[in-house]
Amino acid sequence: MALNHLGLALTDRRRGRRLAADAGLLVLAAAFMLPLAWVVLSALDPRADLRVKAPDGLTLDNFDAILTSDVTFTPLLNSLILCGSATLLTVVCAALAAYPLSRFRSRLNRPFLLTIIFATSLPITAIMVPVYALFVQVDLIDTMQGTILFFAASQLPFAIWLMKNFMDGVPKELEEAAWTDGASSLQSLVRIVLPLMGPGVSVVTVFSFVMMWGNFFVPFMLLLTPDQMPAAVSINEFFGNRGMVAYGQLAAFSIIYSTPVILLYVLVARRLGGGFALGGAVKG
Amino acid sequence: MTTASAPPKLRRSLVRALPVSPALIVLLLFLAGPIVYCVWIAFTDLRLTGQAQSSFVGFENFREAFGDEEFLNAVWLTLVFTVLSSLIGQNTLGLALAALMQRASKPVRTLTGGIVITAWVLPEVVAGFLLYAFFRREGTLNAILGWLHLPSQNWLFTLPILAVSFANVWRGTAFSMLVYSAALNEIPKEITEAAEVDGAGGWRRMWHITLPMIRRSIGTNLMLNTLQTLSVFGLIWVMTRGGPGDKSQTLPLFMYEQAFQNSLIGYATAVALLLLLVGSLFSLVYIRLLRTEV
């Protein structure tokens, strides 16, 4: 009976605790929400300023004003070319590199992987000035291909590491049958392993793409011609170079520019059953 | 010796390693190359303009840096920024969020997780604008303070380093939250329940059971947060440009200013090399933490 009492007390306490936890989380969520609320409300507000307030009427004029090729379409297309190509390059190179690392034993695997992890955590920002100087020397400055290659190189260490971990999860037995039938490594990678690790490949793809889409410093340093600028940099010009800033338009542009990565994240998080997979993958 | 006449075993390993080569080439040319180049020009007086040849100057750039008050200011601000936003802010808040999420009801958990992760997924520049609007004199923070009858001030002018640190907490906490949520989920329920039946309160359970059990995640998280924070550029650039004056000029912004406003590429690269060395140290510690798992 005493035990029963204790049980009841525990359930009671747990319920109380859940309410307290809910309240605490809601306070934190509201604090995190404030800047996000500003961008959504301002985008719809004909007279937006810098604080969160109920809009003076709802309007889509802000979106209307920025949906021109100069302000929105060209930069977004540039972003897409830049990040799309770099992501493709990253994923193909990472899948190829992960295969021998995951499938064959070699004395070189461990040192290679340790170097990869080491490179994963290097602050890329630090090497941008030398990269700029180097690109000037070899004439890659202000070129899309140079920026794409650098983007791919900066994402590759993490992509290889993630890809190898996902590939380790695909049982080797399935391939052995293919090997005895005379399939090459490349054939078994493309026909058997990659289709089985669809979620893994999409995580690597989306993660690389999202990181590049939001990256400001790399294109800011390596591209000079305004026509080539991706949205990450052009938004800054749009904001800085017009004495009087149209906050409503800025907010509208921020929303258009952010939506693709948010959607991609949601897509991947869904596929993996909850948003915690990336955290787990990063943890090692 | 060519591959054709190599012993079959060696040849087989070479063929097997072949798929690594595209990645290896890209990494060597575009990552290792710049790092080696960085080490080289850090010891030269390379400038952006008006100079035909650069010459080797030994440790001159480093000597200059440690006598340069602006550099020391940037080191100090980087330290403040890292400690405030990464070690204290993101880490503690992330753990608090993850711990609360363990107990909260599902809708609240999903809602909060969604909002915090959105802040993290947003492009860096957009996050910068949102927080710029939040901290400006006529922005949301002062509106709230006014509503609470608390004194308001021009945050980006009086306490810029605090404002950008908060911005980094806002943007980066989701990562810690995800890492800690994953770690807390792995703690067997029986252990915490046993302690609860034994009458250990929430704080004591946190301190004596939960924290020791997730200490590896704490280490990993601190390392990765710190490395990420060391390389923040866009967020600060958008919010303050390192100003007013140099009151929020962390090392990446200092480096940029030396390279492009003062045209001192050699000097800026020496600073970059120092930043890279600090990053490498953290990186090595991180590898040690992971070592058993590779």
Boltz contact constraints between the chains, C-beta under 6 A:
constraints:
  - contact:
      token1: [A, 17]
      token2: [B, 103]
      max_distance: 6.0
  - contact:
      token1: [A, 18]
      token2: [B, 103]
      max_distance: 6.0
  - contact:
      token1: [A, 18]
      token2: [B, 105]
      max_distance: 6.0
  - contact:
      token1: [A, 21]
      token2: [B, 100]
      max_distance: 6.0
  - contact:
      token1: [A, 21]
      token2: [B, 103]
      max_distance: 6.0
  - contact:
      token1: [A, 21]
      token2: [B, 104]
      max_distance: 6.0
  - contact:
      token1: [A, 22]
      token2: [B, 104]
      max_distance: 6.0
  - contact:
      token1: [A, 22]
      token2: [B, 105]
      max_distance: 6.0
  - contact:
      token1: [A, 22]
      token2: [B, 108]
      max_distance: 6.0
  - contact:
      token1: [A, 24]
      token2: [B, 100]
      max_distance: 6.0
  - contact:
      token1: [A, 25]
      token2: [B, 100]
      max_distance: 6.0
  - contact:
      token1: [A, 25]
      token2: [B, 104]
      max_distance: 6.0
  - contact:
      token1: [A, 25]
      token2: [B, 108]
      max_distance: 6.0
  - contact:
      token1: [A, 25]
      token2: [B, 112]
      max_distance: 6.0
  - contact:
      token1: [A, 29]
      token2: [B, 112]
      max_distance: 6.0
  - contact:
      token1: [A, 29]
      token2: [B, 115]
      max_distance: 6.0
  - contact:
      token1: [A, 32]
      token2: [B, 115]
      max_distance: 6.0
  - contact:
      token1: [A, 32]
      token2: [B, 116]
      max_distance: 6.0
  - contact:
      token1: [A, 32]
      token2: [B, 119]
      max_distance: 6.0
  - contact:
      token1: [A, 33]
      token2: [B, 115]
      max_distance: 6.0
  - contact:
      token1: [A, 34]
      token2: [B, 140]
      max_distance: 6.0
  - contact:
      token1: [A, 35]
      token2: [B, 130]
      max_distance: 6.0
  - contact:
      token1: [A, 35]
      token2: [B, 131]
      max_distance: 6.0
  - contact:
      token1: [A, 35]
      token2: [B, 134]
      max_distance: 6.0
  - contact:
      token1: [A, 38]
      token2: [B, 133]
      max_distance: 6.0
  - contact:
      token1: [A, 39]
      token2: [B, 130]
      max_distance: 6.0
  - contact:
      token1: [A, 50]
      token2: [B, 133]
      max_distance: 6.0
  - contact:
      token1: [A, 50]
      token2: [B, 136]
      max_distance: 6.0
  - contact:
      token1: [A, 50]
      token2: [B, 138]
      max_distance: 6.0
  - contact:
      token1: [A, 50]
      token2: [B, 139]
      max_distance: 6.0
  - contact:
      token1: [A, 51]
      token2: [B, 139]
      max_distance: 6.0
  - contact:
      token1: [A, 51]
      token2: [B, 140]
      max_distance: 6.0
  - contact:
      token1: [A, 51]
      token2: [B, 143]
      max_distance: 6.0
  - contact:
      token1: [A, 52]
      token2: [B, 140]
      max_distance: 6.0
  - contact:
      token1: [A, 93]
      token2: [B, 22]
      max_distance: 6.0
  - contact:
      token1: [A, 93]
      token2: [B, 23]
      max_distance: 6.0
  - contact:
      token1: [A, 93]
      token2: [B, 26]
      max_distance: 6.0
  - contact:
      token1: [A, 96]
      token2: [B, 19]
      max_distance: 6.0
  - contact:
      token1: [A, 96]
      token2: [B, 22]
      max_distance: 6.0
  - contact:
      token1: [A, 97]
      token2: [B, 20]
      max_distance: 6.0
  - contact:
      token1: [A, 97]
      token2: [B, 23]
      max_distance: 6.0
  - contact:
      token1: [A, 99]
      token2: [B, 19]
      max_distance: 6.0
  - contact:
      token1: [A, 100]
      token2: [B, 16]
      max_distance: 6.0
  - contact:
      token1: [A, 100]
      token2: [B, 17]
      max_distance: 6.0
  - contact:
      token1: [A, 100]
      token2: [B, 19]
      max_distance: 6.0
  - contact:
      token1: [A, 100]
      token2: [B, 20]
      max_distance: 6.0
  - contact:
      token1: [A, 104]
      token2: [B, 16]
      max_distance: 6.0
  - contact:
      token1: [A, 113]
      token2: [B, 294]
      max_distance: 6.0
  - contact:
      token1: [A, 114]
      token2: [B, 287]
      max_distance: 6.0
  - contact:
      token1: [A, 117]
      token2: [B, 287]
      max_distance: 6.0
  - contact:
      token1: [A, 118]
      token2: [B, 283]
      max_distance: 6.0
  - contact:
      token1: [A, 118]
      token2: [B, 287]
      max_distance: 6.0
  - contact:
      token1: [A, 121]
      token2: [B, 227]
      max_distance: 6.0
  - contact:
      token1: [A, 121]
      token2: [B, 283]
      max_distance: 6.0
  - contact:
      token1: [A, 121]
      token2: [B, 286]
      max_distance: 6.0
  - contact:
      token1: [A, 122]
      token2: [B, 279]
      max_distance: 6.0
  - contact:
      token1: [A, 123]
      token2: [B, 230]
      max_distance: 6.0
  - contact:
      token1: [A, 123]
      token2: [B, 231]
      max_distance: 6.0
  - contact:
      token1: [A, 123]
      token2: [B, 279]
      max_distance: 6.0
  - contact:
      token1: [A, 125]
      token2: [B, 231]
      max_distance: 6.0
  - contact:
      token1: [A, 125]
      token2: [B, 233]
      max_distance: 6.0
  - contact:
      token1: [A, 125]
      token2: [B, 252]
      max_distance: 6.0
  - contact:
      token1: [A, 126]
      token2: [B, 272]
      max_distance: 6.0
  - contact:
      token1: [A, 126]
      token2: [B, 275]
      max_distance: 6.0
  - contact:
      token1: [A, 126]
      token2: [B, 276]
      max_distance: 6.0
  - contact:
      token1: [A, 127]
      token2: [B, 34]
      max_distance: 6.0
  - contact:
      token1: [A, 127]
      token2: [B, 38]
      max_distance: 6.0
  - contact:
      token1: [A, 129]
      token2: [B, 255]
      max_distance: 6.0
  - contact:
      token1: [A, 129]
      token2: [B, 259]
      max_distance: 6.0
  - contact:
      token1: [A, 129]
      token2: [B, 268]
      max_distance: 6.0
  - contact:
      token1: [A, 129]
      token2: [B, 269]
      max_distance: 6.0
  - contact:
      token1: [A, 129]
      token2: [B, 272]
      max_distance: 6.0
  - contact:
      token1: [A, 130]
      token2: [B, 34]
      max_distance: 6.0
  - contact:
      token1: [A, 130]
      token2: [B, 37]
      max_distance: 6.0
  - contact:
      token1: [A, 130]
      token2: [B, 38]
      max_distance: 6.0
  - contact:
      token1: [A, 130]
      token2: [B, 269]
      max_distance: 6.0
  - contact:
      token1: [A, 131]
      token2: [B, 34]
      max_distance: 6.0
  - contact:
      token1: [A, 133]
      token2: [B, 265]
      max_distance: 6.0
  - contact:
      token1: [A, 134]
      token2: [B, 34]
      max_distance: 6.0
  - contact:
      token1: [A, 134]
      token2: [B, 37]
      max_distance: 6.0
  - contact:
      token1: [A, 149]
      token2: [B, 30]
      max_distance: 6.0
  - contact:
      token1: [A, 150]
      token2: [B, 30]
      max_distance: 6.0
  - contact:
      token1: [A, 152]
      token2: [B, 26]
      max_distance: 6.0
  - contact:
      token1: [A, 153]
      token2: [B, 26]
      max_distance: 6.0
  - contact:
      token1: [A, 153]
      token2: [B, 27]
      max_distance: 6.0
  - contact:
      token1: [A, 153]
      token2: [B, 30]
      max_distance: 6.0
  - contact:
      token1: [A, 153]
      token2: [B, 31]
      max_distance: 6.0
  - contact:
      token1: [A, 156]
      token2: [B, 23]
      max_distance: 6.0
  - contact:
      token1: [A, 156]
      token2: [B, 27]
      max_distance: 6.0
  - contact:
      token1: [A, 214]
      token2: [B, 123]
      max_distance: 6.0
  - contact:
      token1: [A, 214]
      token2: [B, 124]
      max_distance: 6.0
  - contact:
      token1: [A, 216]
      token2: [B, 124]
      max_distance: 6.0
  - contact:
      token1: [A, 216]
      token2: [B, 125]
      max_distance: 6.0
  - contact:
      token1: [A, 216]
      token2: [B, 234]
      max_distance: 6.0
  - contact:
      token1: [A, 217]
      token2: [B, 233]
      max_distance: 6.0
  - contact:
      token1: [A, 217]
      token2: [B, 234]
      max_distance: 6.0
  - contact:
      token1: [A, 232]
      token2: [B, 123]
      max_distance: 6.0
  - contact:
      token1: [A, 232]
      token2: [B, 125]
      max_distance: 6.0
  - contact:
      token1: [A, 235]
      token2: [B, 125]
      max_distance: 6.0
  - contact:
      token1: [A, 236]
      token2: [B, 125]
      max_distance: 6.0
  - contact:
      token1: [A, 254]
      token2: [B, 126]
      max_distance: 6.0
  - contact:
      token1: [A, 258]
      token2: [B, 122]
      max_distance: 6.0
  - contact:
      token1: [A, 258]
      token2: [B, 123]
      max_distance: 6.0
  - contact:
      token1: [A, 258]
      token2: [B, 126]
      max_distance: 6.0
  - contact:
      token1: [A, 261]
      token2: [B, 121]
      max_distance: 6.0
  - contact:
      token1: [A, 262]
      token2: [B, 121]
      max_distance: 6.0
  - contact:
      token1: [A, 265]
      token2: [B, 121]
      max_distance: 6.0
  - contact:
      token1: [A, 275]
      token2: [B, 117]
      max_distance: 6.0
  - contact:
      token1: [A, 276]
      token2: [B, 178]
      max_distance: 6.0
  - contact:
      token1: [A, 276]
      token2: [B, 181]
      max_distance: 6.0
  - contact:
      token1: [A, 276]
      token2: [B, 182]
      max_distance: 6.0
  - contact:
      token1: [A, 279]
      token2: [B, 178]
      max_distance: 6.0
  - contact:
      token1: [A, 279]
      token2: [B, 179]
      max_distance: 6.0
  - contact:
      token1: [A, 279]
      token2: [B, 182]
      max_distance: 6.0
  - contact:
      token1: [A, 280]
      token2: [B, 182]
      max_distance: 6.0
  - contact:
      token1: [A, 283]
      token2: [B, 179]
      max_distance: 6.0
  - contact:
      token1: [A, 283]
      token2: [B, 182]
      max_distance: 6.0
  - contact:
      token1: [A, 283]
      token2: [B, 220]
      max_distance: 6.0
  - contact:
      token1: [A, 284]
      token2: [B, 290]
      max_distance: 6.0
  - contact:
      token1: [A, 284]
      token2: [B, 293]
      max_distance: 6.0
